[in-house]
Structures are given as structure tokens and as C-alpha cells.
Amino acid sequence: MSATLELRAGGASLGLLPDLGGSIVFWRNAAGMEFLRPVSDPHLVAQHGRAVAGYPLVPFSNRVAGDHFRFEGVDHHLAPSFAGEDCAIHGNGWQRRWRIALLSDSSATLALDHTPVGAYAGQWPFSYRAQLRYDLHEAGLSIGILLENTDTRDQPVGMGFHPYFPRHSGLKLGFVASSVWTNGPDHLPLLRIPAEGEWSFARMRDAGDAAIDNCYAGWSGSAFLRWPREGYALTVEGSPDLSHLVLFTPPARPYIGLEPVSNMNDGFNRTTIADSGVRVLAPGQVMEGHIRMTVARC
């Protein structure tokens, strides 16, 4: 079992698993409030049944349809990584061991160098270097993600972070986005519609029991969560490159997913969509994304 690396800032503590995808295993304050919920997802086989509360999404977010995409005239086939579906999901950073590059009491920088050789070739066909930085504060957490193209060829990329938030104490949620992608039976984008009516969270409301697993586009960069019976609120902010937000509200589960990401679901196969969020990095080019979560009493 992977050892947990613990950061501290005042009474706050953050548990990390560098050997298991650079993931978070817990985040709590001095009063014992858990701001993230550890979840064991049997579909993510590479997590080996270990419950994690959040993990990085590099070099892309969400699904790639049929484990396949075409880039610059070349067909690329990825190894399936989500049990029960014919798809690769969330890149390969969550499947790999990250090394500790820098460490202090309240901060950790993790690094991953990917080269497509051997078993890793099926995970992603291009070389890249990624850095993941966690900065814990007594009243917040900052996450920075950096992705550098270390290949000799251009490559398409995306990024994001997948946190699970506890769905207790009357959790309320609010954010603004211009549109949302409905899904087909294959969980892939089907139709883009305005984020209105039942799709709107412009006014804070209960997370509800509806089964949402959709990508919002034109996200404003801020989302708000409130646990009124616990008396805590959390603001989640993403940098401009993270212009999409994936909302996951599985019915009857004690958590929700709220994922600031750069690219739409299956973006590598949606090249005609101008704001798909997929970036093409030339050799040596870098992409960065930053997420800040701030705690307040309410």
C-alpha cells in the first residue's frame, strides 16, 4: 500500500499519495471538517481499489471515444483505462507514480516524466513532463499543474483536476456557465444547449438527486459549495485555461465530482469545435492550470 505524505498548515492537514497518481487522500481542518471525500472507484482499475479524494487529469480530461483519435494525419489508439467502457479516460497521470521534487511542511511539488515505451506506449503516444504542486493554507488549498511537451512532435493536450466533495449537511452548489453538453448513451457529448432551467446552477441550489455527468462550457472560473449544517463554504476558482467544468452527481452516493478542466469531453475527436479547449503544444511548449479552493465560515 502506498505511503501517505502529509502536509500541515496551522490546524489544516492534507494527505497525498505520490505513488498513486499524485492523488489526494484527505483534506481536513482543525475542527475535523473533511472538505474532500475519499472514493474507491472500481472502474479506475489502476487505483487498485484505494479510495482517493482527488487526482490530476493529464494530458487530457474525461473520455476519448473508442480509445482512438486522429492527429495530424496519424491515427492513435489508446489502451482502455475505464472498466466496462470502450474508452480511455482522464489521461494517464492518475495511473502513474509521481516523484517528490520539492517538499516543505505545507507544500509539495510532484513530477512525472512520461515516455511512450513498453506498457506506457498505450497510455499516451507522446512524451511529456508534468509537475503538480500542492500548497496548503490554514483556510485553503492551491493546486498548480504544468505540462511540457518533451517530444520531438507537436501533441494535443488538456488538463484538469478531479476532486470529490462530500454530499452531506444539505450541500448546496452554485456556478455560472454559458452552455452544457448533453450526453448520448455512450456518455459522450451529443448536443450543446444553454445552461438554463434544470441545467442551471446560477443560483445556488441543492446538489439534488439527478444523475448529472456532463461537461459545462464557458465556465466563469468560480464555483461555490456550501454545507449549511456544518457552517462551512468553499470557493473553487480555476485559471482562464480551465474554461470547462465537469459536474458529476451520482444518485444515492455520498459525494459529487466538480472538475475544473481545460477541454471538453472527447475533445481530441471534436477538432471542428472552436472552444473545445484542446491545446496543441509544439516541442518545448508548456501549458499551465491553477486551481484555488478557499474555505469560509457561513
Beta strands, then each sheet from edge to edge (+ up, - down):
strand 1: 5-9
strand 2: 12-17
strand 3: 23-28
strand 4: 54-57
strand 5: 63-65
strand 6: 68-71
strand 7: 74-77
strand 8: 87-89
strand 9: 99-103
strand 10: 107-114
strand 11: 128-137
strand 12: 140-149
strand 13: 155-157
strand 14: 160-166
strand 15: 172-175
strand 16: 179-183
strand 17: 189-194
strand 18: 205-206
strand 19: 212-217
strand 20: 222-227
strand 21: 232-238
strand 22: 244-249
strand 23: 255-261
strand 24: 279-281
strand 25: 286-297
sheet 1: 1+ 2- 3+
sheet 2: 4+ 14- 23+ 22- 19+ 16- 17+
sheet 3: 5+ 8-
sheet 4: 6+ 7-
sheet 5: 9+ 10- 11+ 12- 25+ 21- 20+ 15- 18+
sheet 6: 13+ 24-
end
